[in-house]
């Protein structure tokens, strides 16, 4: 049985989240570099096929709280410092996805699937 367009679009979203998270996890980040890192992440993922848009929000307040008692000026990027929204369009099927912290875990999920978007 062949995959439906909606299934393929959801698969594509998963590929992009895997790339985004595992490519950038561990990257040194500071409040000063947060915006440029977010833009780099967006631009890297938007290069991939079927990706319509990516919005990465590095949570500067969370970074500042992490660094408050640290001698370092930066920390490593983890899912708790990032919120992501992504839209994939495969053959007219649009998939909206999101990643944010849920119960202490950076949960990646499908928010909506709209055939013939």
Buried (B, 14 or more C-beta within 10 A) or exposed (E): EEEBBBBBBBBBBBBBBEBBBEEBEEBEBBBEBBEEBBEBBBEBBEEBEBBBEBEBBBBBEBBEEBBEEEEEEBBEBBBBBBBBBBBBBBEEBBBBBBBBBEEEEBEBEBEEBBEEB
